[in-house]
């Protein structure tokens, strides 16, 4: 018989405990937010009337002509 008797003080965890699945973590991801906004905008752009789109592009072109040359790059 050995003179020293040792008892375990506790259970040692050798493995990492995996966190539970959380779908909100995906919604908080900036990359997922960017993709979501892009998809939303593409769906909204399908509903825009072509005449209104051409009118808005013409107004934007007129606004660019008024800008100084150094800002148009």
Backbone as XML, in Angstrom:
<?xml version="1.0"?>
<chain id="A" units="angstrom">
  <residue number="1" name="UNK">
    <atom name="N" x="0.832" y="-1.171" z="0.000"/>
    <atom name="CA" x="0.000" y="0.000" z="0.000"/>
    <atom name="C" x="0.887" y="1.248" z="0.000"/>
  </residue>
  <residue number="2" name="UNK">
    <atom name="N" x="0.459" y="2.227" z="-0.745"/>
    <atom name="CA" x="1.228" y="3.450" z="-0.857"/>
    <atom name="C" x="0.910" y="4.351" z="0.333"/>
  </residue>
  <residue number="3" name="UNK">
    <atom name="N" x="1.881" y="5.128" z="0.788"/>
    <atom name="CA" x="1.634" y="5.979" z="1.953"/>
    <atom name="C" x="0.786" y="7.216" z="1.628"/>
  </residue>
  <residue number="4" name="UNK">
    <atom name="N" x="0.769" y="7.650" z="0.353"/>
    <atom name="CA" x="0.032" y="8.869" z="-0.021"/>
    <atom name="C" x="-1.215" y="8.486" z="-0.802"/>
  </residue>
  <residue number="5" name="UNK">
    <atom name="N" x="-2.358" y="8.911" z="-0.327"/>
    <atom name="CA" x="-3.609" y="8.614" z="-1.002"/>
    <atom name="C" x="-4.188" y="9.918" z="-1.555"/>
  </residue>
  <residue number="6" name="UNK">
    <atom name="N" x="-4.398" y="9.994" z="-2.900"/>
    <atom name="CA" x="-4.896" y="11.206" z="-3.551"/>
    <atom name="C" x="-6.286" y="10.960" z="-4.116"/>
  </residue>
  <residue number="7" name="UNK">
    <atom name="N" x="-7.159" y="11.914" z="-3.914"/>
    <atom name="CA" x="-8.505" y="11.878" z="-4.474"/>
    <atom name="C" x="-8.640" y="13.015" z="-5.489"/>
  </residue>
  <residue number="8" name="UNK">
    <atom name="N" x="-9.392" y="12.814" z="-6.574"/>
    <atom name="CA" x="-9.562" y="13.906" z="-7.551"/>
    <atom name="C" x="-10.324" y="15.076" z="-6.935"/>
  </residue>
  <residue number="9" name="UNK">
    <atom name="N" x="-9.881" y="16.289" z="-7.257"/>
    <atom name="CA" x="-10.535" y="17.486" z="-6.708"/>
    <atom name="C" x="-11.701" y="17.942" z="-7.576"/>
  </residue>
  <residue number="10" name="UNK">
    <atom name="N" x="-11.761" y="17.489" z="-8.801"/>
    <atom name="CA" x="-12.851" y="17.874" z="-9.687"/>
    <atom name="C" x="-12.670" y="17.227" z="-11.038"/>
  </residue>
  <residue number="11" name="UNK">
    <atom name="N" x="-13.619" y="17.449" z="-11.902"/>
    <atom name="CA" x="-13.566" y="16.874" z="-13.244"/>
    <atom name="C" x="-12.963" y="17.912" z="-14.191"/>
  </residue>
  <residue number="12" name="UNK">
    <atom name="N" x="-11.969" y="17.500" z="-14.943"/>
    <atom name="CA" x="-11.307" y="18.391" z="-15.889"/>
    <atom name="C" x="-11.985" y="18.262" z="-17.250"/>
  </residue>
  <residue number="13" name="UNK">
    <atom name="N" x="-12.341" y="19.396" z="-17.849"/>
    <atom name="CA" x="-12.990" y="19.391" z="-19.166"/>
    <atom name="C" x="-11.952" y="19.420" z="-20.271"/>
  </residue>
  <residue number="14" name="UNK">
    <atom name="N" x="-11.800" y="18.327" z="-20.995"/>
    <atom name="CA" x="-10.825" y="18.264" z="-22.070"/>
    <atom name="C" x="-11.362" y="18.864" z="-23.367"/>
  </residue>
  <residue number="15" name="UNK">
    <atom name="N" x="-12.650" y="18.919" z="-23.508"/>
    <atom name="CA" x="-13.245" y="19.365" z="-24.754"/>
    <atom name="C" x="-13.961" y="20.690" z="-24.552"/>
  </residue>
  <residue number="16" name="UNK">
    <atom name="N" x="-13.973" y="21.498" z="-25.616"/>
    <atom name="CA" x="-14.699" y="22.766" z="-25.579"/>
    <atom name="C" x="-16.184" y="22.502" z="-25.740"/>
  </residue>
  <residue number="17" name="UNK">
    <atom name="N" x="-16.977" y="23.218" z="-24.973"/>
    <atom name="CA" x="-18.428" y="23.079" z="-25.099"/>
    <atom name="C" x="-18.880" y="23.961" z="-26.255"/>
  </residue>
  <residue number="18" name="UNK">
    <atom name="N" x="-19.563" y="23.355" z="-27.213"/>
    <atom name="CA" x="-20.022" y="24.082" z="-28.398"/>
    <atom name="C" x="-21.223" y="24.940" z="-28.019"/>
  </residue>
  <residue number="19" name="UNK">
    <atom name="N" x="-21.194" y="26.237" z="-28.390"/>
    <atom name="CA" x="-22.350" y="27.089" z="-28.080"/>
    <atom name="C" x="-23.565" y="26.660" z="-28.900"/>
  </residue>
  <residue number="20" name="UNK">
    <atom name="N" x="-24.766" y="26.874" z="-28.386"/>
    <atom name="CA" x="-25.963" y="26.484" z="-29.140"/>
    <atom name="C" x="-26.148" y="27.357" z="-30.383"/>
  </residue>
  <residue number="21" name="UNK">
    <atom name="N" x="-26.909" y="26.838" z="-31.337"/>
    <atom name="CA" x="-27.169" y="27.558" z="-32.589"/>
    <atom name="C" x="-28.008" y="28.795" z="-32.301"/>
  </residue>
  <residue number="22" name="UNK">
    <atom name="N" x="-27.569" y="29.940" z="-32.827"/>
    <atom name="CA" x="-28.284" y="31.200" z="-32.630"/>
    <atom name="C" x="-28.457" y="31.886" z="-33.988"/>
  </residue>
  <residue number="23" name="UNK">
    <atom name="N" x="-29.676" y="31.866" z="-34.556"/>
    <atom name="CA" x="-29.872" y="32.506" z="-35.873"/>
    <atom name="C" x="-29.682" y="34.024" z="-35.829"/>
  </residue>
  <residue number="24" name="UNK">
    <atom name="N" x="-29.830" y="34.643" z="-34.673"/>
    <atom name="CA" x="-29.635" y="36.093" z="-34.585"/>
    <atom name="C" x="-28.181" y="36.481" z="-34.821"/>
  </residue>
  <residue number="25" name="UNK">
    <atom name="N" x="-27.257" y="35.573" z="-34.576"/>
    <atom name="CA" x="-25.850" y="35.890" z="-34.823"/>
    <atom name="C" x="-25.613" y="36.093" z="-36.316"/>
  </residue>
  <residue number="26" name="UNK">
    <atom name="N" x="-26.365" y="35.387" z="-37.159"/>
    <atom name="CA" x="-26.233" y="35.583" z="-38.605"/>
    <atom name="C" x="-26.822" y="36.925" z="-39.027"/>
  </residue>
  <residue number="27" name="UNK">
    <atom name="N" x="-27.913" y="37.326" z="-38.396"/>
    <atom name="CA" x="-28.545" y="38.588" z="-38.772"/>
    <atom name="C" x="-27.738" y="39.796" z="-38.312"/>
  </residue>
  <residue number="28" name="UNK">
    <atom name="N" x="-26.862" y="39.612" z="-37.333"/>
    <atom name="CA" x="-26.019" y="40.700" z="-36.849"/>
    <atom name="C" x="-24.723" y="40.819" z="-37.638"/>
  </residue>
  <residue number="29" name="UNK">
    <atom name="N" x="-24.472" y="39.885" z="-38.546"/>
    <atom name="CA" x="-23.252" y="39.885" z="-39.334"/>
    <atom name="C" x="-23.343" y="40.986" z="-40.406"/>
  </residue>
  <residue number="30" name="UNK">
    <atom name="N" x="-22.337" y="41.876" z="-40.506"/>
    <atom name="CA" x="-22.397" y="42.963" z="-41.490"/>
    <atom name="C" x="-22.477" y="42.474" z="-42.932"/>
  </residue>
  <residue number="31" name="UNK">
    <atom name="N" x="-21.821" y="41.362" z="-43.227"/>
    <atom name="CA" x="-21.856" y="40.835" z="-44.596"/>
    <atom name="C" x="-23.273" y="40.400" z="-44.965"/>
  </residue>
  <residue number="32" name="UNK">
    <atom name="N" x="-23.968" y="39.765" z="-44.049"/>
    <atom name="CA" x="-25.346" y="39.327" z="-44.301"/>
    <atom name="C" x="-26.258" y="40.544" z="-44.447"/>
  </residue>
  <residue number="33" name="UNK">
    <atom name="N" x="-26.008" y="41.578" z="-43.677"/>
    <atom name="CA" x="-26.812" y="42.808" z="-43.781"/>
    <atom name="C" x="-26.607" y="43.444" z="-45.158"/>
  </residue>
  <residue number="34" name="UNK">
    <atom name="N" x="-25.351" y="43.492" z="-45.639"/>
    <atom name="CA" x="-25.087" y="44.067" z="-46.964"/>
    <atom name="C" x="-25.788" y="43.281" z="-48.065"/>
  </residue>
  <residue number="35" name="UNK">
    <atom name="N" x="-25.735" y="41.968" z="-47.977"/>
    <atom name="CA" x="-26.403" y="41.137" z="-48.989"/>
    <atom name="C" x="-27.912" y="41.358" z="-48.931"/>
  </residue>
  <residue number="36" name="UNK">
    <atom name="N" x="-28.467" y="41.434" z="-47.730"/>
    <atom name="CA" x="-29.905" y="41.645" z="-47.578"/>
    <atom name="C" x="-30.363" y="42.973" z="-48.158"/>
  </residue>
  <residue number="37" name="UNK">
    <atom name="N" x="-29.600" y="44.025" z="-47.899"/>
    <atom name="CA" x="-29.955" y="45.345" z="-48.436"/>
    <atom name="C" x="-29.836" y="45.341" z="-49.961"/>
  </residue>
  <residue number="38" name="UNK">
    <atom name="N" x="-28.809" y="44.689" z="-50.485"/>
    <atom name="CA" x="-28.645" y="44.620" z="-51.947"/>
    <atom name="C" x="-29.807" y="43.880" z="-52.600"/>
  </residue>
  <residue number="39" name="UNK">
    <atom name="N" x="-30.202" y="42.761" z="-52.005"/>
    <atom name="CA" x="-31.337" y="42.014" z="-52.555"/>
    <atom name="C" x="-32.627" y="42.827" z="-52.474"/>
  </residue>
  <residue number="40" name="UNK">
    <atom name="N" x="-32.817" y="43.508" z="-51.369"/>
    <atom name="CA" x="-34.012" y="44.334" z="-51.208"/>
    <atom name="C" x="-34.046" y="45.448" z="-52.252"/>
  </residue>
  <residue number="41" name="UNK">
    <atom name="N" x="-32.904" y="46.119" z="-52.450"/>
    <atom name="CA" x="-32.865" y="47.207" z="-53.434"/>
    <atom name="C" x="-33.071" y="46.682" z="-54.856"/>
  </residue>
  <residue number="42" name="UNK">
    <atom name="N" x="-32.527" y="45.507" z="-55.169"/>
    <atom name="CA" x="-32.723" y="44.964" z="-56.511"/>
    <atom name="C" x="-34.189" y="44.613" z="-56.755"/>
  </residue>
  <residue number="43" name="UNK">
    <atom name="N" x="-34.859" y="44.146" z="-55.724"/>
    <atom name="CA" x="-36.282" y="43.847" z="-55.877"/>
    <atom name="C" x="-37.105" y="45.127" z="-56.014"/>
  </residue>
  <residue number="44" name="UNK">
    <atom name="N" x="-36.696" y="46.165" z="-55.295"/>
    <atom name="CA" x="-37.427" y="47.436" z="-55.392"/>
    <atom name="C" x="-37.180" y="48.113" z="-56.744"/>
  </residue>
  <residue number="45" name="UNK">
    <atom name="N" x="-35.992" y="47.942" z="-57.311"/>
    <atom name="CA" x="-35.683" y="48.584" z="-58.595"/>
    <atom name="C" x="-36.462" y="47.962" z="-59.743"/>
  </residue>
  <residue number="46" name="UNK">
    <atom name="N" x="-36.910" y="46.728" z="-59.592"/>
    <atom name="CA" x="-37.709" y="46.099" z="-60.646"/>
    <atom name="C" x="-39.062" y="46.785" z="-60.813"/>
  </residue>
  <residue number="47" name="UNK">
    <atom name="N" x="-39.538" y="47.416" z="-59.749"/>
    <atom name="CA" x="-40.857" y="48.043" z="-59.774"/>
    <atom name="C" x="-40.825" y="49.500" z="-60.215"/>
  </residue>
  <residue number="48" name="UNK">
    <atom name="N" x="-39.639" y="50.042" z="-60.485"/>
    <atom name="CA" x="-39.530" y="51.448" z="-60.879"/>
    <atom name="C" x="-39.886" y="51.570" z="-62.356"/>
  </residue>
  <residue number="49" name="UNK">
    <atom name="N" x="-40.666" y="52.587" z="-62.672"/>
    <atom name="CA" x="-41.060" y="52.852" z="-64.055"/>
    <atom name="C" x="-39.841" y="53.337" z="-64.850"/>
  </residue>
  <residue number="50" name="UNK">
    <atom name="N" x="-39.697" y="52.881" z="-66.079"/>
    <atom name="CA" x="-38.527" y="53.226" z="-66.900"/>
    <atom name="C" x="-38.475" y="54.720" z="-67.223"/>
  </residue>
  <residue number="51" name="UNK">
    <atom name="N" x="-39.630" y="55.341" z="-67.414"/>
    <atom name="CA" x="-39.641" y="56.777" z="-67.704"/>
    <atom name="C" x="-39.119" y="57.563" z="-66.503"/>
  </residue>
  <residue number="52" name="UNK">
    <atom name="N" x="-39.528" y="57.153" z="-65.314"/>
    <atom name="CA" x="-39.034" y="57.826" z="-64.108"/>
    <atom name="C" x="-37.533" y="57.604" z="-63.946"/>
  </residue>
  <residue number="53" name="UNK">
    <atom name="N" x="-37.060" y="56.420" z="-64.306"/>
    <atom name="CA" x="-35.634" y="56.111" z="-64.195"/>
    <atom name="C" x="-34.824" y="57.002" z="-65.137"/>
  </residue>
  <residue number="54" name="UNK">
    <atom name="N" x="-35.286" y="57.165" z="-66.371"/>
    <atom name="CA" x="-34.572" y="58.017" z="-67.333"/>
    <atom name="C" x="-34.601" y="59.476" z="-66.887"/>
  </residue>
  <residue number="55" name="UNK">
    <atom name="N" x="-35.722" y="59.900" z="-66.324"/>
    <atom name="CA" x="-35.836" y="61.274" z="-65.826"/>
    <atom name="C" x="-34.850" y="61.507" z="-64.677"/>
  </residue>
  <residue number="56" name="UNK">
    <atom name="N" x="-34.749" y="60.559" z="-63.758"/>
    <atom name="CA" x="-33.824" y="60.689" z="-62.635"/>
    <atom name="C" x="-32.378" y="60.690" z="-63.113"/>
  </residue>
  <residue number="57" name="UNK">
    <atom name="N" x="-32.053" y="59.862" z="-64.120"/>
    <atom name="CA" x="-30.697" y="59.839" z="-64.655"/>
    <atom name="C" x="-30.360" y="61.158" z="-65.342"/>
  </residue>
  <residue number="58" name="UNK">
    <atom name="N" x="-31.330" y="61.740" z="-66.034"/>
    <atom name="CA" x="-31.095" y="63.033" z="-66.686"/>
    <atom name="C" x="-30.856" y="64.120" z="-65.641"/>
  </residue>
  <residue number="59" name="UNK">
    <atom name="N" x="-31.620" y="64.088" z="-64.559"/>
    <atom name="CA" x="-31.429" y="65.088" z="-63.498"/>
    <atom name="C" x="-30.063" y="64.914" z="-62.833"/>
  </residue>
  <residue number="60" name="UNK">
    <atom name="N" x="-29.642" y="63.676" z="-62.678"/>
    <atom name="CA" x="-28.335" y="63.426" z="-62.085"/>
    <atom name="C" x="-27.223" y="63.913" z="-63.017"/>
  </residue>
  <residue number="61" name="UNK">
    <atom name="N" x="-27.401" y="63.717" z="-64.317"/>
    <atom name="CA" x="-26.415" y="64.202" z="-65.286"/>
    <atom name="C" x="-26.328" y="65.712" z="-65.270"/>
  </residue>
  <residue number="62" name="UNK">
    <atom name="N" x="-27.474" y="66.386" z="-65.131"/>
    <atom name="CA" x="-27.477" y="67.849" z="-65.053"/>
    <atom name="C" x="-26.775" y="68.321" z="-63.792"/>
  </residue>
  <residue number="63" name="UNK">
    <atom name="N" x="-26.967" y="67.622" z="-62.704"/>
    <atom name="CA" x="-26.327" y="68.000" z="-61.442"/>
    <atom name="C" x="-24.810" y="67.806" z="-61.536"/>
  </residue>
  <residue number="64" name="UNK">
    <atom name="N" x="-24.370" y="66.806" z="-62.280"/>
    <atom name="CA" x="-22.931" y="66.567" z="-62.421"/>
    <atom name="C" x="-22.270" y="67.651" z="-63.264"/>
  </residue>
  <residue number="65" name="UNK">
    <atom name="N" x="-23.016" y="68.251" z="-64.200"/>
    <atom name="CA" x="-22.450" y="69.322" z="-65.024"/>
    <atom name="C" x="-22.171" y="70.567" z="-64.196"/>
  </residue>
  <residue number="66" name="UNK">
    <atom name="N" x="-22.962" y="70.771" z="-63.148"/>
    <atom name="CA" x="-22.795" y="71.961" z="-62.301"/>
    <atom name="C" x="-21.638" y="71.822" z="-61.320"/>
  </residue>
  <residue number="67" name="UNK">
    <atom name="N" x="-21.131" y="70.621" z="-61.123"/>
    <atom name="CA" x="-20.052" y="70.404" z="-60.166"/>
    <atom name="C" x="-18.727" y="70.882" z="-60.749"/>
  </residue>
  <residue number="68" name="UNK">
    <atom name="N" x="-17.789" y="71.278" z="-59.882"/>
    <atom name="CA" x="-16.456" y="71.646" z="-60.382"/>
    <atom name="C" x="-15.765" y="70.436" z="-61.000"/>
  </residue>
  <residue number="69" name="UNK">
    <atom name="N" x="-14.842" y="70.703" z="-61.914"/>
    <atom name="CA" x="-14.190" y="69.634" z="-62.651"/>
    <atom name="C" x="-13.403" y="68.703" z="-61.733"/>
  </residue>
  <residue number="70" name="UNK">
    <atom name="N" x="-12.808" y="69.215" z="-60.675"/>
    <atom name="CA" x="-11.995" y="68.371" z="-59.785"/>
    <atom name="C" x="-12.858" y="67.390" z="-59.002"/>
  </residue>
  <residue number="71" name="UNK">
    <atom name="N" x="-14.126" y="67.655" z="-58.823"/>
    <atom name="CA" x="-15.023" y="66.774" z="-58.064"/>
    <atom name="C" x="-15.616" y="65.676" z="-58.947"/>
  </residue>
  <residue number="72" name="UNK">
    <atom name="N" x="-15.527" y="65.766" z="-60.270"/>
    <atom name="CA" x="-16.186" y="64.809" z="-61.152"/>
    <atom name="C" x="-15.355" y="63.555" z="-61.396"/>
  </residue>
  <residue number="73" name="UNK">
    <atom name="N" x="-14.212" y="63.433" z="-60.818"/>
    <atom name="CA" x="-13.389" y="62.245" z="-61.054"/>
    <atom name="C" x="-13.936" y="61.101" z="-60.394"/>
  </residue>
</chain>
